[in-house]
């Protein structure tokens, strides 16, 4: 139940985040549309321009690599599921070992 509540909270947070982003974007677009266009030209040094282009190329390369890495990470749900399976296996093993010990003790006591 706690996991379902956390998933709902996460969905609400994502929904709130997206609503806030849409609102900000609408405001920005509205400002762009309300202000008359007047082109402005700025001189950018060639070495600065080349550095900006290199930054964009690096960002593109590492951005995709970052998402590829993040994609392989397990989700919270998957980690909880794996944890539950592990504890079930440990409990099964502990139960079997307890039974073996009880049987061995009973054999020792019967002799």
Order of alpha helices (4+ residues) and beta strands (2+ residues): alpha-alpha-alpha
